[in-house]
Amino acid sequence: MKTQLENTSVLAFDLQAEVNKFIEAYQRGMSAWEEAGRIIVAIVDNDPHAVDDIVKLCPSLTPSIIHVFERIGRGLLLPALAMDTSAGAAKLRELPLSAQKRYETEPVPLIVDTEQGTDILLVDVKNLTRDQAKQVFAKGRIRSEGEQKAFLVELRSKQKSLSRQTEIPAWRIIKGRVVFEKGATLSAGELATIITQITK
């Protein structure tokens, strides 16, 4: 009997209906955020110093949250992007509203290195890593294919320079003695350099 009741309760749960309810509530939330944004705009347009008063009246709000709502209310930020914590969304929020609308649903081009050279991947903004977001987005715009390639070349150059700086030398001279790293191999020129440095 217990098994029969459990099966009935599982059948009674309609996933599609529940998802539809969630989507309706989510969309109502987005429109409520737009309304809240318009209210903030009216308040700060009336009194530019009102942000401090709003925070005093509602301590759970911070100035940065109020500024987000102001951007939404002025039509400079999509409410859905305000909630998105991904690295790509953080960069997309800095773009004009037209670009936000476009790339909220359309993938962005990402240049990647391959054995044959480079390739272009179309990636959802939400799926970009922090480094990929830095590569794709410049200040206020999306980088072109050529700009992304130049970005990657510069990045590789910096990484090579950094790795050269952190390389452990094959040998060091400490108090007139030569200390070799394990597995060190030296050329005749390096041996000559060691001898001249020891005899100084």
CNS distance restraints for C-alpha pairs under 8 A (distance, minus, plus):
assign (resid   1 and name CA) (resid   5 and name CA) 6.48 0.50 0.50
assign (resid   2 and name CA) (resid   6 and name CA) 6.36 0.50 0.50
assign (resid   3 and name CA) (resid   7 and name CA) 6.25 0.50 0.50
assign (resid   4 and name CA) (resid   8 and name CA) 6.30 0.50 0.50
assign (resid   5 and name CA) (resid   9 and name CA) 6.30 0.50 0.50
assign (resid   6 and name CA) (resid  10 and name CA) 6.34 0.50 0.50
assign (resid   7 and name CA) (resid  11 and name CA) 6.26 0.50 0.50
assign (resid   8 and name CA) (resid  12 and name CA) 6.12 0.50 0.50
assign (resid   9 and name CA) (resid  13 and name CA) 6.62 0.50 0.50
assign (resid  14 and name CA) (resid  18 and name CA) 6.30 0.50 0.50
assign (resid  15 and name CA) (resid  19 and name CA) 6.08 0.50 0.50
assign (resid  16 and name CA) (resid  20 and name CA) 6.09 0.50 0.50
assign (resid  17 and name CA) (resid  21 and name CA) 6.28 0.50 0.50
assign (resid  18 and name CA) (resid  22 and name CA) 6.29 0.50 0.50
assign (resid  19 and name CA) (resid  23 and name CA) 6.18 0.50 0.50
assign (resid  20 and name CA) (resid  24 and name CA) 6.23 0.50 0.50
assign (resid  21 and name CA) (resid  25 and name CA) 6.27 0.50 0.50
assign (resid  22 and name CA) (resid  26 and name CA) 6.02 0.50 0.50
assign (resid  23 and name CA) (resid  27 and name CA) 6.07 0.50 0.50
assign (resid  24 and name CA) (resid  28 and name CA) 6.16 0.50 0.50
assign (resid  25 and name CA) (resid  29 and name CA) 6.15 0.50 0.50
assign (resid  26 and name CA) (resid  30 and name CA) 6.36 0.50 0.50
assign (resid  27 and name CA) (resid  31 and name CA) 6.34 0.50 0.50
assign (resid  28 and name CA) (resid  32 and name CA) 6.02 0.50 0.50
assign (resid  29 and name CA) (resid  33 and name CA) 6.12 0.50 0.50
assign (resid  30 and name CA) (resid  34 and name CA) 6.37 0.50 0.50
assign (resid  30 and name CA) (resid  79 and name CA) 5.92 0.50 0.50
assign (resid  30 and name CA) (resid  80 and name CA) 7.04 0.50 0.50
assign (resid  31 and name CA) (resid  35 and name CA) 6.26 0.50 0.50
assign (resid  32 and name CA) (resid  36 and name CA) 6.05 0.50 0.50
assign (resid  33 and name CA) (resid  37 and name CA) 5.99 0.50 0.50
assign (resid  33 and name CA) (resid  69 and name CA) 7.23 0.50 0.50
assign (resid  33 and name CA) (resid  72 and name CA) 7.59 0.50 0.50
assign (resid  33 and name CA) (resid  79 and name CA) 6.58 0.50 0.50
assign (resid  34 and name CA) (resid  38 and name CA) 6.30 0.50 0.50
assign (resid  34 and name CA) (resid  69 and name CA) 7.72 0.50 0.50
assign (resid  34 and name CA) (resid  72 and name CA) 6.05 0.50 0.50
assign (resid  34 and name CA) (resid  73 and name CA) 5.74 0.50 0.50
assign (resid  34 and name CA) (resid  79 and name CA) 7.00 0.50 0.50
assign (resid  35 and name CA) (resid  39 and name CA) 6.34 0.50 0.50
assign (resid  35 and name CA) (resid  73 and name CA) 7.14 0.50 0.50
assign (resid  36 and name CA) (resid  40 and name CA) 6.30 0.50 0.50
assign (resid  36 and name CA) (resid  69 and name CA) 6.81 0.50 0.50
assign (resid  36 and name CA) (resid  73 and name CA) 7.22 0.50 0.50
assign (resid  37 and name CA) (resid  41 and name CA) 6.22 0.50 0.50
assign (resid  37 and name CA) (resid  69 and name CA) 4.42 0.50 0.50
assign (resid  37 and name CA) (resid  70 and name CA) 5.16 0.50 0.50
assign (resid  37 and name CA) (resid  71 and name CA) 7.21 0.50 0.50
assign (resid  37 and name CA) (resid  72 and name CA) 5.34 0.50 0.50
assign (resid  37 and name CA) (resid  73 and name CA) 3.70 0.50 0.50
assign (resid  37 and name CA) (resid  74 and name CA) 7.35 0.50 0.50
assign (resid  38 and name CA) (resid  42 and name CA) 6.30 0.50 0.50
assign (resid  38 and name CA) (resid  69 and name CA) 7.97 0.50 0.50
assign (resid  38 and name CA) (resid  70 and name CA) 7.16 0.50 0.50
assign (resid  38 and name CA) (resid  72 and name CA) 7.62 0.50 0.50
assign (resid  38 and name CA) (resid  73 and name CA) 4.17 0.50 0.50
assign (resid  38 and name CA) (resid  74 and name CA) 6.96 0.50 0.50
assign (resid  39 and name CA) (resid  43 and name CA) 6.27 0.50 0.50
assign (resid  39 and name CA) (resid  73 and name CA) 7.43 0.50 0.50
assign (resid  40 and name CA) (resid  44 and name CA) 6.15 0.50 0.50
assign (resid  40 and name CA) (resid  66 and name CA) 7.31 0.50 0.50
assign (resid  40 and name CA) (resid  69 and name CA) 6.74 0.50 0.50
assign (resid  40 and name CA) (resid  70 and name CA) 5.69 0.50 0.50
assign (resid  40 and name CA) (resid  73 and name CA) 7.09 0.50 0.50
assign (resid  41 and name CA) (resid  45 and name CA) 5.85 0.50 0.50
assign (resid  41 and name CA) (resid  70 and name CA) 5.43 0.50 0.50
assign (resid  41 and name CA) (resid  73 and name CA) 5.99 0.50 0.50
assign (resid  41 and name CA) (resid  74 and name CA) 6.84 0.50 0.50
assign (resid  42 and name CA) (resid  46 and name CA) 6.17 0.50 0.50
assign (resid  43 and name CA) (resid  47 and name CA) 6.22 0.50 0.50
assign (resid  43 and name CA) (resid  48 and name CA) 7.96 0.50 0.50
assign (resid  43 and name CA) (resid  50 and name CA) 6.84 0.50 0.50
assign (resid  44 and name CA) (resid  48 and name CA) 4.73 0.50 0.50
assign (resid  44 and name CA) (resid  49 and name CA) 7.03 0.50 0.50
assign (resid  44 and name CA) (resid  50 and name CA) 5.77 0.50 0.50
assign (resid  44 and name CA) (resid  51 and name CA) 7.11 0.50 0.50
assign (resid  49 and name CA) (resid  53 and name CA) 7.56 0.50 0.50
assign (resid  50 and name CA) (resid  54 and name CA) 6.17 0.50 0.50
assign (resid  51 and name CA) (resid  55 and name CA) 6.33 0.50 0.50
assign (resid  51 and name CA) (resid  63 and name CA) 6.39 0.50 0.50
assign (resid  51 and name CA) (resid  66 and name CA) 7.16 0.50 0.50
assign (resid  52 and name CA) (resid  56 and name CA) 6.30 0.50 0.50
assign (resid  52 and name CA) (resid  63 and name CA) 7.48 0.50 0.50
assign (resid  53 and name CA) (resid  57 and name CA) 6.21 0.50 0.50
assign (resid  54 and name CA) (resid  58 and name CA) 5.96 0.50 0.50
assign (resid  54 and name CA) (resid  61 and name CA) 7.81 0.50 0.50
assign (resid  55 and name CA) (resid  59 and name CA) 5.09 0.50 0.50
assign (resid  55 and name CA) (resid  60 and name CA) 7.45 0.50 0.50
assign (resid  55 and name CA) (resid  61 and name CA) 5.71 0.50 0.50
assign (resid  55 and name CA) (resid  62 and name CA) 6.15 0.50 0.50
assign (resid  55 and name CA) (resid  63 and name CA) 7.04 0.50 0.50
assign (resid  61 and name CA) (resid  65 and name CA) 6.25 0.50 0.50
assign (resid  61 and name CA) (resid  66 and name CA) 6.98 0.50 0.50
assign (resid  62 and name CA) (resid  66 and name CA) 6.40 0.50 0.50
assign (resid  63 and name CA) (resid  67 and name CA) 6.17 0.50 0.50
assign (resid  64 and name CA) (resid  68 and name CA) 6.29 0.50 0.50
assign (resid  65 and name CA) (resid  69 and name CA) 6.42 0.50 0.50
assign (resid  66 and name CA) (resid  70 and name CA) 6.16 0.50 0.50
assign (resid  67 and name CA) (resid  71 and name CA) 6.20 0.50 0.50
assign (resid  68 and name CA) (resid  72 and name CA) 6.32 0.50 0.50
assign (resid  68 and name CA) (resid  77 and name CA) 7.80 0.50 0.50
assign (resid  68 and name CA) (resid  82 and name CA) 7.10 0.50 0.50
assign (resid  69 and name CA) (resid  73 and name CA) 6.01 0.50 0.50
assign (resid  70 and name CA) (resid  74 and name CA) 6.10 0.50 0.50
assign (resid  71 and name CA) (resid  75 and name CA) 6.27 0.50 0.50
assign (resid  71 and name CA) (resid  76 and name CA) 5.02 0.50 0.50
assign (resid  71 and name CA) (resid  77 and name CA) 5.48 0.50 0.50
assign (resid  72 and name CA) (resid  76 and name CA) 5.73 0.50 0.50
assign (resid  72 and name CA) (resid  77 and name CA) 4.71 0.50 0.50
assign (resid  72 and name CA) (resid  78 and name CA) 6.17 0.50 0.50
assign (resid  72 and name CA) (resid  79 and name CA) 6.29 0.50 0.50
assign (resid  75 and name CA) (resid  97 and name CA) 7.21 0.50 0.50
assign (resid  76 and name CA) (resid  96 and name CA) 6.81 0.50 0.50
assign (resid  76 and name CA) (resid  97 and name CA) 5.49 0.50 0.50
assign (resid  77 and name CA) (resid  81 and name CA) 7.16 0.50 0.50
assign (resid  77 and name CA) (resid  82 and name CA) 7.18 0.50 0.50
assign (resid  77 and name CA) (resid  93 and name CA) 6.51 0.50 0.50
assign (resid  77 and name CA) (resid  97 and name CA) 6.14 0.50 0.50
assign (resid  77 and name CA) (resid 100 and name CA) 7.60 0.50 0.50
assign (resid  78 and name CA) (resid  82 and name CA) 6.61 0.50 0.50
assign (resid  78 and name CA) (resid  93 and name CA) 8.00 0.50 0.50
assign (resid  78 and name CA) (resid  97 and name CA) 7.26 0.50 0.50
assign (resid  78 and name CA) (resid 100 and name CA) 7.09 0.50 0.50
assign (resid  78 and name CA) (resid 101 and name CA) 7.50 0.50 0.50
assign (resid  79 and name CA) (resid  83 and name CA) 6.81 0.50 0.50
assign (resid  80 and name CA) (resid  84 and name CA) 6.53 0.50 0.50
assign (resid  81 and name CA) (resid  89 and name CA) 6.12 0.50 0.50
assign (resid  81 and name CA) (resid  90 and name CA) 7.90 0.50 0.50
assign (resid  81 and name CA) (resid  92 and name CA) 7.95 0.50 0.50
assign (resid  81 and name CA) (resid  93 and name CA) 6.56 0.50 0.50
assign (resid  81 and name CA) (resid 104 and name CA) 7.86 0.50 0.50
assign (resid  82 and name CA) (resid  93 and name CA) 7.56 0.50 0.50
assign (resid  84 and name CA) (resid  89 and name CA) 6.06 0.50 0.50
assign (resid  84 and name CA) (resid  90 and name CA) 7.66 0.50 0.50
assign (resid  84 and name CA) (resid 126 and name CA) 7.97 0.50 0.50
assign (resid  85 and name CA) (resid  89 and name CA) 6.65 0.50 0.50
assign (resid  85 and name CA) (resid  90 and name CA) 6.81 0.50 0.50
assign (resid  86 and name CA) (resid  90 and name CA) 6.38 0.50 0.50
assign (resid  86 and name CA) (resid 126 and name CA) 5.61 0.50 0.50
assign (resid  86 and name CA) (resid 127 and name CA) 7.58 0.50 0.50
assign (resid  86 and name CA) (resid 128 and name CA) 7.75 0.50 0.50
assign (resid  87 and name CA) (resid  91 and name CA) 6.62 0.50 0.50
assign (resid  87 and name CA) (resid 126 and name CA) 7.27 0.50 0.50
assign (resid  87 and name CA) (resid 128 and name CA) 6.63 0.50 0.50
assign (resid  87 and name CA) (resid 129 and name CA) 6.34 0.50 0.50
assign (resid  87 and name CA) (resid 130 and name CA) 5.21 0.50 0.50
assign (resid  87 and name CA) (resid 133 and name CA) 6.28 0.50 0.50
assign (resid  88 and name CA) (resid  92 and name CA) 6.11 0.50 0.50
assign (resid  88 and name CA) (resid 125 and name CA) 4.88 0.50 0.50
assign (resid  88 and name CA) (resid 126 and name CA) 5.58 0.50 0.50
assign (resid  88 and name CA) (resid 127 and name CA) 7.23 0.50 0.50
assign (resid  88 and name CA) (resid 128 and name CA) 5.50 0.50 0.50
assign (resid  88 and name CA) (resid 129 and name CA) 7.26 0.50 0.50
assign (resid  88 and name CA) (resid 130 and name CA) 7.22 0.50 0.50
assign (resid  88 and name CA) (resid 133 and name CA) 5.22 0.50 0.50
assign (resid  89 and name CA) (resid  93 and name CA) 6.01 0.50 0.50
assign (resid  89 and name CA) (resid 125 and name CA) 6.30 0.50 0.50
assign (resid  89 and name CA) (resid 126 and name CA) 6.23 0.50 0.50
assign (resid  90 and name CA) (resid  94 and name CA) 7.23 0.50 0.50
assign (resid  91 and name CA) (resid  95 and name CA) 7.35 0.50 0.50
assign (resid  91 and name CA) (resid 133 and name CA) 6.90 0.50 0.50
assign (resid  91 and name CA) (resid 137 and name CA) 6.51 0.50 0.50
assign (resid  92 and name CA) (resid  99 and name CA) 7.74 0.50 0.50
assign (resid  92 and name CA) (resid 100 and name CA) 6.01 0.50 0.50
assign (resid  92 and name CA) (resid 103 and name CA) 7.80 0.50 0.50
assign (resid  92 and name CA) (resid 125 and name CA) 7.89 0.50 0.50
assign (resid  92 and name CA) (resid 137 and name CA) 7.77 0.50 0.50
assign (resid  93 and name CA) (resid 100 and name CA) 6.74 0.50 0.50
assign (resid  94 and name CA) (resid 139 and name CA) 7.59 0.50 0.50
assign (resid  94 and name CA) (resid 140 and name CA) 5.80 0.50 0.50
assign (resid  95 and name CA) (resid  99 and name CA) 6.09 0.50 0.50
assign (resid  95 and name CA) (resid 100 and name CA) 6.31 0.50 0.50
assign (resid  95 and name CA) (resid 139 and name CA) 7.99 0.50 0.50
assign (resid  95 and name CA) (resid 140 and name CA) 4.76 0.50 0.50
assign (resid  95 and name CA) (resid 141 and name CA) 5.98 0.50 0.50
assign (resid  96 and name CA) (resid 100 and name CA) 6.37 0.50 0.50
assign (resid  96 and name CA) (resid 140 and name CA) 7.18 0.50 0.50
assign (resid  97 and name CA) (resid 101 and name CA) 6.14 0.50 0.50
assign (resid  98 and name CA) (resid 102 and name CA) 6.23 0.50 0.50
assign (resid  99 and name CA) (resid 103 and name CA) 6.02 0.50 0.50
assign (resid 100 and name CA) (resid 104 and name CA) 5.74 0.50 0.50
assign (resid 101 and name CA) (resid 105 and name CA) 7.22 0.50 0.50
assign (resid 102 and name CA) (resid 106 and name CA) 5.87 0.50 0.50
assign (resid 103 and name CA) (resid 107 and name CA) 6.04 0.50 0.50
assign (resid 103 and name CA) (resid 108 and name CA) 6.64 0.50 0.50
assign (resid 103 and name CA) (resid 124 and name CA) 7.94 0.50 0.50
assign (resid 103 and name CA) (resid 125 and name CA) 7.04 0.50 0.50
assign (resid 104 and name CA) (resid 125 and name CA) 7.18 0.50 0.50
assign (resid 105 and name CA) (resid 124 and name CA) 7.67 0.50 0.50
assign (resid 106 and name CA) (resid 124 and name CA) 6.94 0.50 0.50
assign (resid 107 and name CA) (resid 122 and name CA) 5.27 0.50 0.50
assign (resid 107 and name CA) (resid 123 and name CA) 4.82 0.50 0.50
assign (resid 107 and name CA) (resid 124 and name CA) 4.42 0.50 0.50
assign (resid 107 and name CA) (resid 125 and name CA) 6.37 0.50 0.50
assign (resid 108 and name CA) (resid 122 and name CA) 5.40 0.50 0.50
assign (resid 108 and name CA) (resid 123 and name CA) 5.37 0.50 0.50
assign (resid 108 and name CA) (resid 124 and name CA) 6.32 0.50 0.50
assign (resid 108 and name CA) (resid 125 and name CA) 6.50 0.50 0.50
assign (resid 108 and name CA) (resid 136 and name CA) 7.81 0.50 0.50
assign (resid 109 and name CA) (resid 120 and name CA) 6.11 0.50 0.50
assign (resid 109 and name CA) (resid 121 and name CA) 5.70 0.50 0.50
assign (resid 109 and name CA) (resid 122 and name CA) 4.69 0.50 0.50
assign (resid 109 and name CA) (resid 123 and name CA) 6.44 0.50 0.50
assign (resid 109 and name CA) (resid 136 and name CA) 7.50 0.50 0.50
assign (resid 109 and name CA) (resid 145 and name CA) 7.89 0.50 0.50
assign (resid 110 and name CA) (resid 120 and name CA) 5.47 0.50 0.50
assign (resid 110 and name CA) (resid 121 and name CA) 5.07 0.50 0.50
assign (resid 110 and name CA) (resid 122 and name CA) 6.13 0.50 0.50
assign (resid 110 and name CA) (resid 123 and name CA) 6.74 0.50 0.50
assign (resid 110 and name CA) (resid 132 and name CA) 7.56 0.50 0.50
assign (resid 110 and name CA) (resid 135 and name CA) 7.98 0.50 0.50
assign (resid 110 and name CA) (resid 136 and name CA) 6.31 0.50 0.50
assign (resid 110 and name CA) (resid 145 and name CA) 7.97 0.50 0.50
assign (resid 110 and name CA) (resid 148 and name CA) 7.80 0.50 0.50
assign (resid 111 and name CA) (resid 118 and name CA) 6.50 0.50 0.50
assign (resid 111 and name CA) (resid 119 and name CA) 5.69 0.50 0.50
assign (resid 111 and name CA) (resid 120 and name CA) 4.65 0.50 0.50
assign (resid 111 and name CA) (resid 121 and name CA) 6.37 0.50 0.50
assign (resid 111 and name CA) (resid 145 and name CA) 6.71 0.50 0.50
assign (resid 111 and name CA) (resid 148 and name CA) 6.35 0.50 0.50
assign (resid 111 and name CA) (resid 149 and name CA) 6.84 0.50 0.50
assign (resid 112 and name CA) (resid 118 and name CA) 5.47 0.50 0.50
assign (resid 112 and name CA) (resid 119 and name CA) 5.39 0.50 0.50
assign (resid 112 and name CA) (resid 120 and name CA) 6.28 0.50 0.50
assign (resid 112 and name CA) (resid 121 and name CA) 7.16 0.50 0.50
assign (resid 113 and name CA) (resid 117 and name CA) 5.88 0.50 0.50
assign (resid 113 and name CA) (resid 118 and name CA) 4.43 0.50 0.50
assign (resid 113 and name CA) (resid 119 and name CA) 6.47 0.50 0.50
assign (resid 114 and name CA) (resid 118 and name CA) 5.19 0.50 0.50
assign (resid 114 and name CA) (resid 119 and name CA) 6.65 0.50 0.50
assign (resid 123 and name CA) (resid 127 and name CA) 6.71 0.50 0.50
assign (resid 123 and name CA) (resid 128 and name CA) 7.01 0.50 0.50
assign (resid 124 and name CA) (resid 128 and name CA) 7.00 0.50 0.50
assign (resid 128 and name CA) (resid 132 and name CA) 5.60 0.50 0.50
assign (resid 128 and name CA) (resid 133 and name CA) 5.72 0.50 0.50
assign (resid 129 and name CA) (resid 133 and name CA) 6.07 0.50 0.50
assign (resid 130 and name CA) (resid 134 and name CA) 6.39 0.50 0.50
assign (resid 131 and name CA) (resid 135 and name CA) 6.31 0.50 0.50
assign (resid 132 and name CA) (resid 136 and name CA) 6.14 0.50 0.50
assign (resid 133 and name CA) (resid 137 and name CA) 5.91 0.50 0.50
assign (resid 134 and name CA) (resid 138 and name CA) 7.25 0.50 0.50
assign (resid 135 and name CA) (resid 143 and name CA) 7.61 0.50 0.50
assign (resid 135 and name CA) (resid 148 and name CA) 6.02 0.50 0.50
assign (resid 135 and name CA) (resid 151 and name CA) 6.47 0.50 0.50
assign (resid 135 and name CA) (resid 152 and name CA) 7.53 0.50 0.50
assign (resid 136 and name CA) (resid 142 and name CA) 5.81 0.50 0.50
assign (resid 136 and name CA) (resid 143 and name CA) 5.50 0.50 0.50
assign (resid 136 and name CA) (resid 148 and name CA) 6.55 0.50 0.50
assign (resid 137 and name CA) (resid 141 and name CA) 6.00 0.50 0.50
assign (resid 137 and name CA) (resid 142 and name CA) 4.56 0.50 0.50
assign (resid 137 and name CA) (resid 143 and name CA) 5.66 0.50 0.50
assign (resid 138 and name CA) (resid 142 and name CA) 5.75 0.50 0.50
assign (resid 138 and name CA) (resid 143 and name CA) 5.83 0.50 0.50
assign (resid 143 and name CA) (resid 147 and name CA) 5.56 0.50 0.50
assign (resid 143 and name CA) (resid 148 and name CA) 5.99 0.50 0.50
assign (resid 144 and name CA) (resid 148 and name CA) 6.20 0.50 0.50
assign (resid 145 and name CA) (resid 149 and name CA) 6.30 0.50 0.50
assign (resid 146 and name CA) (resid 150 and name CA) 6.22 0.50 0.50
assign (resid 147 and name CA) (resid 151 and name CA) 6.07 0.50 0.50
assign (resid 148 and name CA) (resid 152 and name CA) 6.24 0.50 0.50
assign (resid 149 and name CA) (resid 153 and name CA) 6.26 0.50 0.50
assign (resid 150 and name CA) (resid 154 and name CA) 6.17 0.50 0.50
assign (resid 151 and name CA) (resid 155 and name CA) 6.12 0.50 0.50
assign (resid 152 and name CA) (resid 156 and name CA) 6.14 0.50 0.50
assign (resid 153 and name CA) (resid 157 and name CA) 6.19 0.50 0.50
assign (resid 154 and name CA) (resid 158 and name CA) 6.25 0.50 0.50
assign (resid 155 and name CA) (resid 159 and name CA) 6.22 0.50 0.50
assign (resid 156 and name CA) (resid 160 and name CA) 6.16 0.50 0.50
assign (resid 157 and name CA) (resid 161 and name CA) 6.22 0.50 0.50
assign (resid 158 and name CA) (resid 162 and name CA) 6.11 0.50 0.50
assign (resid 159 and name CA) (resid 163 and name CA) 6.11 0.50 0.50
assign (resid 160 and name CA) (resid 164 and name CA) 6.16 0.50 0.50
assign (resid 161 and name CA) (resid 165 and name CA) 6.35 0.50 0.50
assign (resid 162 and name CA) (resid 166 and name CA) 6.35 0.50 0.50
assign (resid 163 and name CA) (resid 167 and name CA) 6.03 0.50 0.50
assign (resid 169 and name CA) (resid 181 and name CA) 7.53 0.50 0.50
assign (resid 170 and name CA) (resid 180 and name CA) 5.91 0.50 0.50
assign (resid 170 and name CA) (resid 181 and name CA) 5.26 0.50 0.50
assign (resid 170 and name CA) (resid 184 and name CA) 5.15 0.50 0.50
assign (resid 170 and name CA) (resid 185 and name CA) 7.19 0.50 0.50
assign (resid 170 and name CA) (resid 186 and name CA) 7.75 0.50 0.50
assign (resid 171 and name CA) (resid 178 and name CA) 6.66 0.50 0.50
assign (resid 171 and name CA) (resid 179 and name CA) 5.51 0.50 0.50
assign (resid 171 and name CA) (resid 180 and name CA) 4.33 0.50 0.50
assign (resid 171 and name CA) (resid 181 and name CA) 5.88 0.50 0.50
assign (resid 171 and name CA) (resid 184 and name CA) 7.46 0.50 0.50
assign (resid 172 and name CA) (resid 178 and name CA) 5.76 0.50 0.50
assign (resid 172 and name CA) (resid 179 and name CA) 5.24 0.50 0.50
assign (resid 172 and name CA) (resid 180 and name CA) 6.59 0.50 0.50
assign (resid 173 and name CA) (resid 177 and name CA) 5.44 0.50 0.50
assign (resid 173 and name CA) (resid 178 and name CA) 4.60 0.50 0.50
assign (resid 173 and name CA) (resid 179 and name CA) 6.09 0.50 0.50
assign (resid 173 and name CA) (resid 198 and name CA) 7.55 0.50 0.50
assign (resid 174 and name CA) (resid 178 and name CA) 6.43 0.50 0.50
assign (resid 174 and name CA) (resid 179 and name CA) 7.02 0.50 0.50
assign (resid 176 and name CA) (resid 198 and name CA) 5.73 0.50 0.50
assign (resid 177 and name CA) (resid 198 and name CA) 7.32 0.50 0.50
assign (resid 178 and name CA) (resid 194 and name CA) 7.69 0.50 0.50
assign (resid 180 and name CA) (resid 184 and name CA) 6.40 0.50 0.50
assign (resid 186 and name CA) (resid 190 and name CA) 5.86 0.50 0.50
assign (resid 186 and name CA) (resid 191 and name CA) 6.59 0.50 0.50
assign (resid 187 and name CA) (resid 191 and name CA) 6.39 0.50 0.50
assign (resid 188 and name CA) (resid 192 and name CA) 6.22 0.50 0.50
assign (resid 189 and name CA) (resid 193 and name CA) 6.24 0.50 0.50
assign (resid 190 and name CA) (resid 194 and name CA) 6.25 0.50 0.50
assign (resid 191 and name CA) (resid 195 and name CA) 6.30 0.50 0.50
assign (resid 192 and name CA) (resid 196 and name CA) 6.26 0.50 0.50
assign (resid 193 and name CA) (resid 197 and name CA) 6.16 0.50 0.50
assign (resid 194 and name CA) (resid 198 and name CA) 6.15 0.50 0.50
assign (resid 195 and name CA) (resid 199 and name CA) 6.18 0.50 0.50
assign (resid 196 and name CA) (resid 200 and name CA) 6.41 0.50 0.50
